[in-house]
Amino acid sequence: MPSLLVHLHGAVFSSWIILFVVQSSLVSAGNVRLHRKLGMVGAVIAGLMVVLGVLTPFGTLRRGVQLPSIFTPTSFLIGNVFGIVIFGAFVAVAVWKRKNRIVHKRLMLIANAMLLPPALSRMAFPVMAHPRMTFPLMVHYPFLIGAIPLGMIVALFLFDLATHKRPLAVTVIGGFLFWASDPVSDFIIKTQLSQHIALWAQHHP
């Protein structure tokens, strides 16, 4: 049964997605003033997400929850923690650059792409012939977990080409950091320090 920490994690992360949709709608409607006011709420929510995104994997390992077969305790812990920290970094720079709408909106989109792999790995779809049965995306179509977020970055490059005739620097740098996050995370996972941290997380009081 999910712990209180997991429920808080789900509620805060869901509120971020709802706010992101609202914020995008406000900009489309030209209500920039309200968008900026709600932006401060978004910054607080993003901060909570980073805190909960770090605490929840530790709590999951501590409770001895059975992980999907593709994860080791170390990859589960480090992958989730590293991903949410990078998300927080993108949001922090986006808030800092909030007066530059071109940079701001691209960094926010890339930040949200960072959230997709963990979310997609948890998704399950009903089987048409057996409505009570579901199949997890991670088991049957694992390539989509990386392909969908990467597709968002590619779409951003294409949007730049269509509107500015070239990829903008923020898209190039942000896209590279997004792409590099996986190999960097894999490198960190293989270190002895990461394995010691994961072992500690499973047994600390």
C-alpha positions as CSV (number, residue, x, y, z in Angstrom):
1,M,0.0,0.0,0.0
2,P,1.4,3.4,-0.9
3,S,2.7,5.5,2.0
4,L,1.7,9.0,2.9
5,L,4.9,10.2,1.3
6,V,3.9,8.5,-2.0
7,H,0.5,10.1,-1.9
8,L,2.0,13.6,-1.2
9,H,4.4,13.0,-4.1
10,G,1.5,12.1,-6.4
11,A,-0.6,15.1,-5.3
12,V,2.2,17.7,-5.7
13,F,3.4,16.3,-9.0
14,S,-0.2,16.3,-10.3
15,S,-0.7,19.9,-9.2
16,W,2.4,20.9,-11.2
17,I,1.0,19.4,-14.4
18,I,-2.4,21.1,-13.8
19,L,-0.7,24.4,-13.2
20,F,1.4,24.0,-16.3
21,V,-1.7,23.6,-18.4
22,V,-3.3,26.6,-16.7
23,Q,-0.2,28.7,-17.2
24,S,0.0,27.8,-20.9
25,S,-3.6,28.6,-21.4
26,L,-3.2,32.0,-19.6
27,V,-0.3,32.9,-22.0
28,S,-2.4,31.9,-25.0
29,A,-5.2,34.1,-23.8
30,G,-2.9,37.0,-23.2
31,N,-3.3,37.1,-19.5
32,V,0.4,37.6,-18.7
33,R,-0.2,39.3,-15.4
34,L,-2.0,36.4,-13.8
35,H,0.5,34.0,-15.4
36,R,3.3,35.8,-13.6
37,K,1.5,35.8,-10.3
38,L,0.8,32.0,-10.5
39,G,4.4,31.6,-11.6
40,M,5.5,32.2,-8.0
41,V,3.1,29.4,-6.9
42,G,4.7,27.2,-9.5
43,A,8.2,27.9,-8.2
44,V,7.1,26.8,-4.7
45,I,5.5,23.6,-6.1
46,A,8.7,22.9,-8.1
47,G,10.7,23.2,-4.9
48,L,8.4,20.8,-3.2
49,M,8.7,18.4,-6.1
50,V,12.4,18.3,-5.8
51,V,12.2,17.6,-2.0
52,L,9.6,14.9,-2.5
53,G,11.3,13.6,-5.6
54,V,14.4,12.9,-3.4
55,L,12.7,11.6,-0.3
56,T,10.2,9.3,-2.0
57,P,12.8,6.9,-3.6
58,F,14.6,6.7,-0.3
59,G,11.3,5.9,1.4
60,T,10.4,3.3,-1.2
61,L,13.7,1.5,-0.7
62,R,13.4,1.7,3.1
63,R,10.0,0.1,3.0
64,G,11.3,-2.8,0.9
65,V,8.8,-2.2,-2.0
66,Q,9.3,-4.7,-4.9
67,L,10.8,-2.7,-7.8
68,P,10.1,-3.4,-11.5
69,S,12.5,-6.0,-12.9
70,I,14.4,-3.4,-15.0
71,F,15.5,-1.6,-11.9
72,T,18.2,-2.3,-9.3
73,P,17.9,-0.4,-6.0
74,T,20.8,1.8,-7.1
75,S,19.4,2.6,-10.5
76,F,15.9,3.3,-9.1
77,L,17.3,5.6,-6.4
78,I,19.9,7.5,-8.4
79,G,17.9,7.7,-11.6
80,N,14.9,9.2,-9.8
81,V,16.9,11.6,-7.7
82,F,19.2,12.7,-10.5
83,G,16.2,13.3,-12.8
84,I,14.3,15.4,-10.3
85,V,17.4,17.5,-9.5
86,I,17.9,18.3,-13.2
87,F,14.2,19.1,-13.5
88,G,14.6,21.6,-10.6
89,A,17.7,23.1,-12.2
90,F,15.8,23.7,-15.5
91,V,12.9,25.3,-13.6
92,A,15.2,27.4,-11.5
93,V,16.9,28.9,-14.6
94,A,13.5,29.3,-16.3
95,V,12.3,31.4,-13.3
96,W,15.5,33.4,-13.3
97,K,14.9,34.1,-17.1
98,R,11.2,34.6,-16.7
99,K,11.4,38.1,-18.4
100,N,12.8,36.5,-21.5
101,R,9.8,34.6,-22.8
102,I,11.7,32.8,-25.5
103,V,14.1,31.3,-23.1
104,H,11.6,30.8,-20.3
105,K,9.0,28.8,-22.2
106,R,11.6,26.5,-23.8
107,L,13.3,25.7,-20.5
108,M,9.9,25.0,-18.9
109,L,9.1,22.6,-21.8
110,I,12.4,20.8,-21.4
111,A,11.9,20.6,-17.6
112,N,8.6,18.9,-18.2
113,A,10.2,16.5,-20.6
114,M,12.4,15.4,-17.7
115,L,9.3,14.3,-15.8
116,L,8.0,12.0,-18.5
117,P,10.2,8.9,-18.2
118,P,9.2,8.0,-14.6
119,A,5.6,8.8,-15.4
120,L,5.5,6.8,-18.6
121,S,7.2,3.8,-16.8
122,R,4.2,3.6,-14.5
123,M,1.6,3.8,-17.2
124,A,-0.5,0.7,-18.0
125,F,-3.2,0.3,-20.7
126,P,-6.3,-2.0,-20.8
127,V,-6.2,-5.0,-23.0
128,M,-9.0,-4.7,-25.6
129,A,-9.9,-8.4,-25.5
130,H,-9.7,-8.6,-21.7
131,P,-10.9,-5.2,-20.2
132,R,-9.9,-6.2,-16.7
133,M,-6.3,-6.8,-17.7
134,T,-3.7,-4.2,-18.3
135,F,-0.2,-4.2,-19.8
136,P,2.5,-1.9,-18.6
137,L,4.1,0.4,-21.2
138,M,7.5,-0.3,-19.6
139,V,7.3,-4.1,-20.3
140,H,5.8,-4.1,-23.8
141,Y,7.0,-0.8,-25.3
142,P,10.0,0.3,-23.3
143,F,11.5,2.3,-26.1
144,L,8.6,4.7,-25.9
145,I,9.7,5.8,-22.4
146,G,12.7,7.5,-23.9
147,A,11.3,8.2,-27.4
148,I,8.4,10.3,-26.3
149,P,10.4,12.8,-24.2
150,L,13.1,12.9,-26.9
151,G,10.3,13.6,-29.4
152,M,9.4,16.7,-27.5
153,I,12.9,18.0,-27.8
154,V,13.0,17.2,-31.5
155,A,9.7,19.0,-31.9
156,L,11.1,22.0,-30.2
157,F,14.1,22.0,-32.6
158,L,11.6,21.9,-35.5
159,F,9.6,24.7,-34.1
160,D,12.7,26.8,-33.8
161,L,13.5,26.1,-37.5
162,A,10.0,27.0,-38.5
163,T,9.8,30.2,-36.6
164,H,13.4,31.5,-36.3
165,K,15.0,29.6,-39.3
166,R,17.6,28.1,-36.9
167,P,17.7,26.3,-33.5
168,L,18.0,28.8,-30.7
169,A,20.9,28.5,-28.3
170,V,18.6,27.7,-25.4
171,T,17.1,24.8,-27.3
172,V,20.5,23.5,-28.3
173,I,22.0,23.7,-24.8
174,G,18.9,22.6,-23.1
175,G,18.4,19.7,-25.5
176,F,22.0,18.6,-25.1
177,L,21.7,18.7,-21.3
178,F,18.5,16.7,-21.5
179,W,20.1,14.1,-23.8
180,A,23.3,14.0,-21.6
181,S,21.3,13.4,-18.4
182,D,20.9,9.6,-19.2
183,P,24.5,8.7,-19.8
184,V,25.6,10.9,-16.8
185,S,23.0,9.2,-14.6
186,D,24.2,5.8,-15.8
187,F,27.8,6.7,-15.0
188,I,26.8,7.8,-11.5
189,I,24.8,4.7,-10.9
190,K,27.9,2.5,-11.5
191,T,30.0,4.3,-8.9
192,Q,30.7,2.6,-5.5
193,L,29.3,5.7,-3.7
194,S,25.9,5.3,-5.4
195,Q,25.8,1.6,-4.4
196,H,26.7,2.5,-0.8
197,I,24.0,5.2,-0.7
198,A,21.4,2.7,-2.1
199,L,22.5,0.1,0.5
200,W,22.2,2.7,3.3
201,A,18.7,3.7,2.0
202,Q,17.5,0.2,2.4
203,H,18.7,-0.3,6.0
204,H,18.8,3.1,7.7
205,P,16.4,3.6,10.7
